[in-house]
């Protein structure tokens, strides 16, 4: 095989296990995937190749962007990705180091395509087939690419002055006038953006075939062929094209007409017509451009001129399709059209597609009836005496639909229409009841489609009516409290200053009592004044003030990621957007440990903090965290948590001198202060293993490894502190270097130019986070030594519990590499990849400089892990890098659907004698053996490419997880 076809990508085989996406377009360098064909097939199943290609657009990238054999989709940059970017004229990217998604409660309503909404938790099994609504230049929809579910996180309720509320974790970002801001940086009085249209709940449509070949037997075979080719013959209620047709049909019923030679005309404002044109394209037909025509009018002797905008389609097949679906033919007043009979098979949200488009064409916009009350929105039809019964039927069906979705209407009106024609014409009119709650429900769930001006007015009307209702509730609450105080004997004069209300209202509440509901006070604005002051964005969002933020407890939390470059979505009306591994040797054998597995796993689980949230071996002040950030493992040595030998066998001796605690936010430090010496959750773990295979005896001897030996693998990182650092700088970089961001194909690759203040500050902050991660793993190792002492009743030194090596995974480092025969300093970004320096490289600790750097590649709980050494070709091929693990095959959500945690633990113990203990069964299911790629294959590729040479294989004995 010389090429590999992966959908839109074709990779060329350079040599065995090396596949290349050639440089084209705006790519600065080629992209390379290092994988066998089975691994390449798995890698190509998600967005890894797309993200890898996007990476090649980063300024200053050298040679090629790389994906290791364990690669899979990440945030912006694929996990398992490596890029060497020039430190002089390139950039540094937080997204290419590591980033996580934030969370909402499961009942948060996510706005979807076609005016639907669904709880975020319910998207678990269907997110890949759904499109979320995104607030960008306008409202649009975007495919959902990621779904996450996390165990119990602390959530807070945010409530606004106009009554919107949402529950989210502290780090979830909300859109504000200043951009995306995390919840815990917001406070009452701040402003957030909301989009108050909610839509209707999603229901799965019942599949009913509406049109078949038999319905078109009376037309030419060419028309049937056109309809077949566009996927609308047969036409079913479950077809995506049918939903577009419902919208187009609804608008046509109001403001469309048929012309000659198969013409179908639509009339409206240019921007609204463009939306209809887009839907017609989605169905598979070609609309014309929008035409403009000046027209003269005369009403009551007054002449004026308007510009009429319209477009047409000339497809006879499209016209016939609309007719078969119930479009009125000829003069509408006499055509006798009525509700299509197939409506009985439709969901409420599908009916709303039709009716909202019809209302966009025919219903009047929200307007003030009196000072503070709104008119009933009304829709009218003129019908001849012969067709008036059809008109009554049509509007009765409209009223019944609205009633089904909780919207009340007035009685259907009917009277003579003064048309001046020589025939009897009756006028029918249906109105929406104009009490505030009813209008809010109508505007917020059905509303208008294909009419931006009416939609803007509807947004303002919703916010006005909500504000008015809250003011009425406030006044009624004051009236009740004032009356209660008076009844208790408190003089009115003593309570006047207590309430923010005019004296007359206060006195009347006490002395006269009040009948009926209160009304807004005289200072409350009229709708027209409110509308003039209220600004609605092109994406139909509006600003509102936060009135409260309160903690509501812990619960499972969820999030989604969208493909759209805006990277936001509408949730409950709101607009919402590093680790490493070490191995500890022992002189114990597997026989020494037999019989103690259960006690050991229980003691490790009890003594090594794990799981989400706080709790660590060491909990100190932010001043203590500053010391850890600045000094790394030196701090652990000074505090008695480490010995000199630990530093000598750690990457960079556990200290990055560029680290600057001042570059880390206080919030990040506060998150880290309670987590020093903890595993966390997800794929982080502590595992006791035995060496089962030795492949290079000489190197294994230098590493201190031999068959049947017990070792301990610790996989964790910088916990919440590292996440916060990435979040802080990603936001700052997006705002400060927006110009660079606009040049990149994906906003998730946000980068700061090399040499800029933010690039230097982020690098210092990242180095400080690395120091924190080394200390975190060291304290977990310290506690592990203590547990072994207790279980085996021996000092840890007597058991030879010394560090083999500690290496960081998600990191960008300044390193010198050969680029085109010239030594260049690069920011080598390794996301889900590990450094793999060969023998002789000065950065390798002295203990291993003659044999090469140790590399630790964890497998899944039921498979082996590997110890490798830096291969002789790693510098030339991968900037001295290789894989960092097996690489996921399944998302965490899919894993929990496929596996039951308790069953996994039982099977591991019974079949493989592996003892597992975790904070929850869900965590075990997420990390089940079948969730990952074949680690043996990943290591085989690394070994055969000479980027990481196999030294030894280990197998689990017991494992603890968060």
Secondary structure, DSSP 8 states (H G I E B T S, - for coil): --EEEETTEEEEEEETTEEEE---TT-SSEEEEE--HHHHHHHTTSSHHHHHHHHTTSTTB-SEEEEEEEEE--SSS-EEEEEEEETTTSEEEGGGT------EETT-EEEEGGGEEEEGGGGTTTGGG-EEEEESSSEEEEEEEEEEEEEEEEEEEEEETTS-EEEEETT-EEEETTEEEEGGG--TT-EEEE-----EE-------EEE-GGGGTTS-HHHHHHHHHTT-SSEETT-HHHHHHHHHHHHHHHHEEE-STT-EEEES-HHHHHHHHHHHHHHT------EEEEEEEEETTEEEEEEEEEEEE--HHHHHHHHHTT---S-HHHH-----GGGGGS-HHHHHHHHHHHHHHHS----BSSSS-B---EEEEEEETTTHHHHHHHHHHHHHHHHHTT--B---EEEE-----SS-EEEEEEEB--SHHHHHHHHHHT--SS-HHHHHHHHHHHHHHHHHHHHHHHHHHHHHHHHHHHHTT--HHHHGGGSSS-HHHHHHHHHT---S-----TTS--HHHHHHH--B-TTS-EEEEEEEEEEEEEEEEEEEEESSTT--EEETTEEE--EEEEEEEEEEEHHHHTT-HHHHHHHHHHHS--SSSS--SB---HHHHHHHHHHTHHHHHHTTS--HHHHHTBGGGG--TT--GGGS-HHHHHHHHT-BS---STT-EEEEEEEEEES-HHHHHHHT--TTEEEEEEEEE-HHHHHHHHHHHHHHHHHHTHHHHHTSS-GGG-EEETTSHHHHHHHHHHHHHHHHHHHHHHHHHHHHHHHHHHHHTS-TTTTT--EEEEEESSEEEEEEEEETTEEEEEEEEEESEEE---TT-TTS-GGGTTT--EEEEB--TTS-EEEEEE-TTHHHHHSSEEE-B--BSS-HHHHHHH--HHHHHHHHHHHH--EEEES-HHHHHHT-GGGB--HHHHHHHHHHHTSEEEEEEEEEEEEEE-
